[in-house]
Amino acid sequence: AWKAIAKEGMAEYIKYLFKTVRKFFGEAIVVTQEVDDIIQSPIVKESIINNSDCKILLDQRKYMNKFDDIQAMLGLTDKEKAQVLSINMNNDPSRLYKEVWIGLGGTHSAVYATEVSLEEYLAYTTEESEKMEVMQLASELGGNVELAIKQIALLRREKTD
């Protein structure tokens, strides 16, 4: 999809889309896992980033050596850059959460903890060993993933009590 979006002919359409959505009090959303998609495309910058009042960033440590480019592209202040680079640096190991940075229109920004229940965590985890644990138990329970998640969560809570 990024290759199609990054074509010059799409820039005006995307710009129109973002402005129209904002005019009707909506917000268009673009999500990427590849920071290079953002850094390397002037079309993406012009049509999407410049028309986005709300920016949400997750942990950017793996892009630490590229972050000056990201900062410039997103128009972040030095304070906002420091906030983003502080994400997940000092999390409480006894809690199951990740941090996220939210910047609103260049006027407000902060790092927030996003914490979900153990059941939600197990449903959406990307940790291979945890996914396998859930799927193995679900298999033993006739394919019932929901029941497997509930049982694993209950067992984990009993261990910590």
ABEGO torsion letter per residue (X at the ends): XAAAAABAAAAAAAAAAAAAAAAAGBBBBBBBABAAAAAABAAAAAAAAAABABBBBBBAAAAAAAAAAAAAAAGBBAAAAAAAAABGAABBAABBBBBBBBBBGGABBBBBBBBBBAAAAAAABABAAAAAAAAAAAAAAGGBAAAAAAAAAAAAAAAAX
